[in-house]
Structures are given as C-alpha cells and as structure tokens.
C-alpha cells in the first residue's frame, strides 16, 4: 500500500467497540470502503461483534451520527464519498463534514477517523478503493484508527 504505513497493526485492547458510520450517497463506493475497513479491523484483532455499522443519507449527516454513536462506542470511522459537480455544493459539504468530524473527536476525546473521499470523478473514487492503485482508503482508515486506539 502506498503512503500511510502504521507503526502498530494490532489492537492492544480487543474489547473496544467501534462504530462505522456510512453515507448512503454514492453507495457503490462507500460500501467498498466499509467492507475494507471492517475486514481490516477484524484482521487486526477486533471482534466482529464489537463493530456497529450505522447508515446516514449523506456526508453532511456523518458528524452528527458519529457523535451519537460515540456515546456507546470507543471510536468511530466516518465513511463517505463526495464527487465534485458543477456547483460549489461539493466544497460546502466537504468542509462541513471534515470540520464536524474533527469537532466530534475533540469534544468526545475519542478517535473519529475521517474516511470521506473528495474526488473529481467516479474513476478517482474507484481508484481509492483499490489497494493496488492509489490506495485502499477504507483499509487506511482502519489502520489509522488502530494506531489511535493504541495511544490510550
């Protein structure tokens, strides 16, 4: 995998509970990211029973659902895909989602990993779900979460 190389790839505490919040918008991409993130967490020691999956309509709703889910979970991954269109709507949603996700993490003091693709077209989105090309962003998000959880 190009780019991110974590120092730690195994969860020290396998009793943690993780929420994965997935935007339904562009589900042909978000489902691939979800499957990759979930399988990476399981491969690295997390029980499938400790993974909660929630769905929201789109990326704008991800921070709210993340904060809600972190009341019961130890960490979260938000997954979405924004493909640029002809209006500035893409930029507003991307900025709100990124800022909201960071705010949730800081307010709860729990890791909330941002796995929202912001791409120019479908080809770029698909490349980011393929480990052999640009990189599997679902897997990278899970590995980032593992590293953050191991900080505690």
ZIURWO-V534476 format. One record per pair of residues at least 4 apart in sequence whose C-alpha atoms are under 8 Angstrom apart, sorted by the first residue. I is the first residue (numbers start at 1). J is the second residue. D is the distance in whole Angstrom. If there is no record, write none. Layout:
i->I j->J d->D
i->I j->J d->D
//
This chain:
i->1 j->5 d->8
i->1 j->131 d->6
i->1 j->132 d->7
i->1 j->135 d->6
i->1 j->136 d->8
i->2 j->134 d->7
i->2 j->135 d->6
i->3 j->135 d->8
i->4 j->140 d->7
i->6 j->143 d->7
i->6 j->144 d->7
i->6 j->147 d->7
i->7 j->147 d->7
i->8 j->146 d->7
i->8 j->147 d->6
i->8 j->150 d->8
i->9 j->44 d->6
i->9 j->143 d->6
i->9 j->146 d->7
i->9 j->147 d->7
i->10 j->44 d->5
i->10 j->45 d->6
i->10 j->146 d->7
i->11 j->44 d->6
i->11 j->45 d->6
i->11 j->46 d->7
i->11 j->146 d->6
i->11 j->147 d->8
i->11 j->149 d->7
i->11 j->150 d->7
i->12 j->150 d->6
i->13 j->150 d->8
i->14 j->45 d->6
i->14 j->46 d->5
i->14 j->47 d->7
i->15 j->46 d->7
i->15 j->47 d->8
i->15 j->50 d->7
i->16 j->46 d->8
i->16 j->50 d->7
i->16 j->73 d->8
i->16 j->74 d->6
i->16 j->75 d->8
i->17 j->50 d->5
i->17 j->51 d->6
i->17 j->52 d->8
i->17 j->72 d->8
i->17 j->73 d->5
i->17 j->74 d->5
i->17 j->75 d->7
i->18 j->50 d->6
i->18 j->51 d->5
i->18 j->52 d->6
i->18 j->73 d->6
i->18 j->74 d->6
i->18 j->75 d->5
i->18 j->76 d->5
i->18 j->77 d->8
i->19 j->51 d->6
i->19 j->52 d->5
i->19 j->53 d->6
i->19 j->54 d->7
i->19 j->66 d->8
i->19 j->69 d->6
i->19 j->70 d->7
i->19 j->73 d->6
i->19 j->74 d->8
i->19 j->75 d->6
i->19 j->76 d->5
i->19 j->77 d->6
i->20 j->34 d->8
i->20 j->51 d->7
i->20 j->52 d->6
i->20 j->53 d->5
i->20 j->54 d->6
i->20 j->76 d->6
i->20 j->77 d->5
i->20 j->78 d->6
i->20 j->79 d->7
i->21 j->53 d->6
i->21 j->54 d->5
i->21 j->55 d->6
i->21 j->56 d->7
i->21 j->62 d->7
i->21 j->65 d->7
i->21 j->66 d->7
i->21 j->76 d->7
i->21 j->77 d->6
i->21 j->78 d->5
i->21 j->79 d->6
i->22 j->30 d->7
i->22 j->31 d->8
i->22 j->34 d->7
i->22 j->53 d->7
i->22 j->54 d->6
i->22 j->55 d->5
i->22 j->56 d->6
i->22 j->62 d->7
i->22 j->78 d->6
i->22 j->79 d->5
i->22 j->80 d->6
i->23 j->27 d->7
i->23 j->30 d->7
i->23 j->55 d->6
i->23 j->56 d->5
i->23 j->57 d->6
i->23 j->58 d->5
i->23 j->59 d->6
i->23 j->61 d->8
i->23 j->62 d->7
i->23 j->79 d->6
i->23 j->80 d->5
i->23 j->81 d->8
i->24 j->30 d->7
i->24 j->55 d->6
i->24 j->56 d->6
i->24 j->57 d->5
i->24 j->58 d->6
i->24 j->80 d->8
i->25 j->30 d->8
i->25 j->57 d->6
i->25 j->58 d->5
i->25 j->59 d->8
i->25 j->80 d->7
i->25 j->81 d->7
i->26 j->30 d->6
i->26 j->80 d->8
i->26 j->81 d->6
i->26 j->82 d->8
i->27 j->31 d->6
i->28 j->32 d->7
i->29 j->33 d->6
i->29 j->81 d->7
i->29 j->125 d->7
i->29 j->126 d->7
i->29 j->129 d->7
i->30 j->34 d->6
i->30 j->79 d->6
i->30 j->80 d->6
i->30 j->81 d->6
i->31 j->35 d->6
i->32 j->36 d->6
i->32 j->129 d->6
i->32 j->138 d->8
i->33 j->37 d->6
i->33 j->79 d->7
i->33 j->129 d->6
i->33 j->136 d->8
i->33 j->137 d->7
i->33 j->138 d->4
i->33 j->139 d->8
i->34 j->38 d->6
i->34 j->79 d->7
i->34 j->138 d->6
i->35 j->39 d->6
i->35 j->138 d->8
i->36 j->40 d->6
i->36 j->136 d->8
i->36 j->138 d->5
i->36 j->139 d->5
i->37 j->41 d->6
i->37 j->138 d->4
i->37 j->139 d->5
i->37 j->140 d->8
i->37 j->141 d->7
i->37 j->142 d->5
i->38 j->42 d->6
i->38 j->51 d->8
i->38 j->142 d->7
i->39 j->43 d->6
i->40 j->44 d->6
i->40 j->139 d->6
i->40 j->142 d->6
i->40 j->143 d->7
i->41 j->45 d->7
i->41 j->46 d->6
i->41 j->142 d->6
i->41 j->143 d->8
i->41 j->146 d->8
i->42 j->46 d->5
i->42 j->47 d->6
i->42 j->48 d->6
i->46 j->50 d->7
i->46 j->51 d->8
i->47 j->51 d->7
i->54 j->65 d->8
i->56 j->61 d->6
i->56 j->62 d->7
i->56 j->65 d->7
i->57 j->61 d->7
i->58 j->62 d->7
i->58 j->80 d->7
i->59 j->79 d->8
i->59 j->80 d->6
i->59 j->81 d->7
i->59 j->82 d->8
i->59 j->93 d->7
i->59 j->94 d->8
i->59 j->97 d->6
i->59 j->116 d->8
i->60 j->93 d->6
i->60 j->94 d->8
i->60 j->96 d->7
i->60 j->97 d->6
i->61 j->65 d->6
i->61 j->97 d->8
i->62 j->66 d->6
i->62 j->78 d->6
i->62 j->79 d->8
i->62 j->97 d->7
i->62 j->101 d->7
i->63 j->67 d->6
i->63 j->78 d->8
i->63 j->97 d->6
i->63 j->100 d->5
i->63 j->101 d->5
i->63 j->104 d->7
i->64 j->68 d->6
i->64 j->100 d->8
i->65 j->69 d->6
i->66 j->70 d->6
i->66 j->76 d->7
i->66 j->77 d->8
i->66 j->78 d->7
i->66 j->101 d->8
i->66 j->104 d->7
i->66 j->112 d->7
i->67 j->71 d->7
i->67 j->104 d->6
i->67 j->108 d->8
i->69 j->73 d->6
i->69 j->76 d->8
i->70 j->74 d->6
i->70 j->75 d->6
i->70 j->76 d->7
i->70 j->108 d->7
i->70 j->110 d->8
i->74 j->110 d->6
i->74 j->111 d->8
i->75 j->110 d->6
i->75 j->111 d->5
i->75 j->112 d->6
i->75 j->145 d->8
i->75 j->149 d->8
i->76 j->110 d->8
i->76 j->111 d->6
i->76 j->112 d->5
i->76 j->113 d->6
i->76 j->145 d->8
i->77 j->112 d->5
i->77 j->113 d->5
i->77 j->114 d->6
i->77 j->115 d->7
i->77 j->141 d->7
i->77 j->142 d->8
i->77 j->145 d->8
i->78 j->101 d->8
i->78 j->112 d->7
i->78 j->113 d->6
i->78 j->114 d->5
i->78 j->115 d->6
i->78 j->116 d->7
i->79 j->114 d->7
i->79 j->115 d->5
i->79 j->116 d->5
i->79 j->117 d->8
i->79 j->138 d->8
i->80 j->115 d->7
i->80 j->116 d->4
i->80 j->117 d->6
i->81 j->116 d->5
i->81 j->117 d->5
i->81 j->118 d->6
i->81 j->119 d->8
i->81 j->125 d->7
i->82 j->90 d->7
i->82 j->94 d->7
i->82 j->116 d->7
i->82 j->117 d->6
i->82 j->118 d->5
i->82 j->119 d->6
i->83 j->90 d->7
i->83 j->117 d->8
i->83 j->118 d->6
i->83 j->119 d->5
i->83 j->120 d->5
i->83 j->121 d->6
i->83 j->122 d->7
i->83 j->125 d->8
i->84 j->90 d->5
i->84 j->91 d->8
i->84 j->118 d->7
i->84 j->119 d->6
i->84 j->120 d->5
i->84 j->121 d->7
i->85 j->89 d->8
i->85 j->90 d->7
i->85 j->120 d->8
i->88 j->92 d->7
i->89 j->93 d->6
i->90 j->94 d->6
i->91 j->95 d->6
i->92 j->96 d->6
i->93 j->97 d->6
i->94 j->98 d->6
i->94 j->118 d->7
i->95 j->99 d->6
i->96 j->100 d->6
i->97 j->101 d->6
i->98 j->102 d->6
i->98 j->114 d->7
i->99 j->103 d->6
i->100 j->104 d->6
i->101 j->105 d->6
i->101 j->112 d->7
i->101 j->113 d->8
i->101 j->114 d->7
i->102 j->106 d->6
i->102 j->112 d->7
i->103 j->107 d->6
i->104 j->108 d->6
i->104 j->112 d->7
i->105 j->109 d->6
i->105 j->110 d->5
i->105 j->111 d->6
i->105 j->112 d->5
i->106 j->110 d->7
i->111 j->145 d->7
i->111 j->148 d->6
i->111 j->149 d->7
i->112 j->145 d->8
i->113 j->141 d->6
i->113 j->144 d->7
i->113 j->145 d->6
i->114 j->141 d->7
i->115 j->137 d->7
i->115 j->138 d->7
i->115 j->141 d->6
i->117 j->125 d->7
i->117 j->128 d->8
i->119 j->124 d->6
i->119 j->125 d->6
i->120 j->124 d->7
i->121 j->125 d->7
i->122 j->126 d->6
i->123 j->127 d->6
i->124 j->128 d->6
i->125 j->129 d->7
i->126 j->130 d->7
i->127 j->133 d->6
i->127 j->134 d->6
i->127 j->135 d->7
i->127 j->136 d->8
i->128 j->133 d->7
i->128 j->134 d->6
i->128 j->135 d->5
i->128 j->136 d->5
i->128 j->137 d->6
i->129 j->135 d->7
i->129 j->136 d->5
i->129 j->137 d->6
i->129 j->138 d->7
i->130 j->134 d->7
i->130 j->135 d->6
i->130 j->136 d->5
i->131 j->135 d->5
i->131 j->136 d->4
i->132 j->136 d->8
i->135 j->140 d->8
i->136 j->140 d->6
i->137 j->141 d->6
i->138 j->142 d->6
i->139 j->143 d->6
i->140 j->144 d->6
i->141 j->145 d->6
i->142 j->146 d->6
i->143 j->147 d->6
i->144 j->148 d->6
i->145 j->149 d->6
i->146 j->150 d->6
i->147 j->151 d->7
i->148 j->152 d->8
//
